[in-house]
């Protein structure tokens, strides 16, 4: 026990000696240490000042749904409610096919992004332009592609119009994306994102841009596009049923009106006739009338029920946090940038001072 205590004290003394040696080296090279730290501080200040200012806008929304669409014993109930889905196990699973976990897939899809490129913005000088035009106006010279430029204005000039028309038709049929559009899509996707909160049951949409007003409008366009797509997917089945029931009801309504006119004409033309043949024909027409009337009533009921179900199943999104033009920038974090550079400056200075002799010996060895 006593021996272990002696060894422990020896290790402490050895560590103290090593620390003193390091501090002594730093003190000897204090001028370099101070200059290096100041140099990294200046670099940090320049980086912080020259970094582009970025503003972040956001909005938070949640759909309003009826109580009967919630399942108290379903763990996915709070999350599924984001889309106005009925996750009750007693309901038809076909009607609950959209998972809120797919929201990120929706906004990452090329179809969604391409539609978003056509959305309209208003610039700071009140000029209207699309997101595509805004992104193209911010294209830098560093994005210049010399190979593509040469190809376009050399080989491309010899392409005949027939081939261009064929390529255009193929692009429309198979949704080809041009190099320019693909580049714009990548830039656009970096500007916005969504966050899903399972516990709180809300969706947050965020967008960033160097223009605070533009970032706000991007949030609005992304939110509208996302909500429209959710409603479209969520109500697609019931809309098909509604359209089918409406068509069947209208066709049967025409047939029923013809039958009503036929029955009325038959009675008017045989007012004073009461033969067995007349009564038999009258009974036949009245039976057909009652049958068609019953079918028409059922179709009308189905049509109205589908309209009610469509209104019930359509999510109504309530905005919790309205989007507003940000006043303070979200990036760059200038103080953090400066402190990080100073921290790296301290590490570099200490490391260089400690291993200066080793580096000098290594360089001399290489030269020899």
Number of C-alpha atoms within 10 A of each C-alpha: 5 7 8 9 10 11 11 12 12 12 12 12 12 12 12 12 12 12 12 12 13 15 15 12 14 20 13 12 15 15 11 16 21 14 13 18 21 16 15 21 21 15 17 22 19 14 16 19 14 11 14 12 17 16 23 26 27 24 20 20 19 21 20 16 20 12 9 10 18 19 18 13 9 12 10 15 20 21 22 23 24 26 28 29 25 24 25 17 10 8 11 11 11 8 16 16 13 16 16 21 13 11 19 14 11 17 21 15 11 16 11 16 21 17 11 21 19 13 17 17 21 15 15 11 6 8 8 13 14 16 23 19 15 17 15 14 9 8 11 8 7 6 8 10 9 9 8 12 11 11 11 13 10 11 9 13 9 9 11 9 9 9 10 12 11 10 13 12 13 12 13 10 9 8 11 14 14 10 10 9 16 14 14 20 20 12 12 20 15 11 15 20 17 20 13 18 13 16 8 10 16 20 23 19 21 22 25 24 22 14 17 22 20 23 26 24 22 26 26 21 18 22 22 13 19 19 19 13 16 23 18 13 14 23 19 14 13 18 16 12 16 21 14 13 21 19 14 15 21 14 12 19 19 11 13 20 14 12 18 17 10 14 18 11 11 15 13 10 9 12 8 8 11 10 10 9 10 14 12 12 14 16 12 12 17 15 12 15 18 12 13 19 18 12 16 20 15 13 20 19 14 17 21 15 14 21 19 12 15 19 13 15 21 21 24 17 17 13 16 14 12 12 18 17 16 16 11 11 17 14 16 17 12 17 12 12 20 20 15 15 22 22 15 14 23 18 14 16 20 20 12 16 20 17 11 12 11 12 12 11 12 12 11 10 9 8 7 6
